[in-house]
Amino acid sequence: MVTAVFGGVTILTMIAIVTVSMWGINLVPMKKVEVYTHALAGGSICLCGMAIQFLGL
């Protein structure tokens, strides 16, 4: 029972945070940044991989 409640609350919290973040991001003009979205995504994946590799995360 505790595990089910914890899982449900975790999922609802994630959905709420993503929804509010999307609303906030939509308020900021992003036309110039949209050109670099793939490069930014690749860079963040690369940095995460390096952190895992070198920091032992």
CYANA upper distance limits for C-alpha pairs under 8 A (distance plus 0.5 A):
  1 MET  CA      5 VAL  CA      6.82
  2 VAL  CA      6 PHE  CA      6.57
  3 THR  CA      7 GLY  CA      6.57
  4 ALA  CA      8 GLY  CA      6.59
  5 VAL  CA      9 VAL  CA      6.55
  6 PHE  CA     10 THR  CA      6.53
  7 GLY  CA     11 ILE  CA      6.71
  8 GLY  CA     12 LEU  CA      6.66
  9 VAL  CA     13 THR  CA      6.49
 10 THR  CA     14 MET  CA      6.73
 11 ILE  CA     15 ILE  CA      6.72
 12 LEU  CA     16 ALA  CA      6.63
 13 THR  CA     17 ILE  CA      6.65
 14 MET  CA     18 VAL  CA      6.64
 15 ILE  CA     19 THR  CA      6.56
 16 ALA  CA     20 VAL  CA      6.67
 17 ILE  CA     21 SER  CA      6.51
 18 VAL  CA     22 MET  CA      6.58
 19 THR  CA     23 TRP  CA      6.85
 20 VAL  CA     24 GLY  CA      6.81
 21 SER  CA     25 ILE  CA      6.57
 22 MET  CA     26 ASN  CA      6.58
 23 TRP  CA     27 LEU  CA      7.29
 24 GLY  CA     28 VAL  CA      7.68
 30 MET  CA     34 GLU  CA      6.54
 31 LYS  CA     35 VAL  CA      8.08
 33 VAL  CA     37 THR  CA      7.16
 36 TYR  CA     40 LEU  CA      6.58
 37 THR  CA     41 ALA  CA      6.58
 38 HIS  CA     42 GLY  CA      6.60
 39 ALA  CA     43 GLY  CA      6.52
 40 LEU  CA     44 SER  CA      6.66
 41 ALA  CA     45 ILE  CA      6.75
 42 GLY  CA     46 CYS  CA      6.58
 43 GLY  CA     47 LEU  CA      6.61
 44 SER  CA     48 CYS  CA      6.62
 45 ILE  CA     49 GLY  CA      6.64
 46 CYS  CA     50 MET  CA      6.67
 47 LEU  CA     51 ALA  CA      6.60
 48 CYS  CA     52 ILE  CA      6.72
 49 GLY  CA     53 GLN  CA      6.59
 50 MET  CA     54 PHE  CA      6.32
 50 MET  CA     55 LEU  CA      8.25
 51 ALA  CA     55 LEU  CA      5.69
 51 ALA  CA     56 GLY  CA      7.63
 51 ALA  CA     57 LEU  CA      7.14
 52 ILE  CA     56 GLY  CA      5.71
 52 ILE  CA     57 LEU  CA      5.03
 53 GLN  CA     57 LEU  CA      7.78
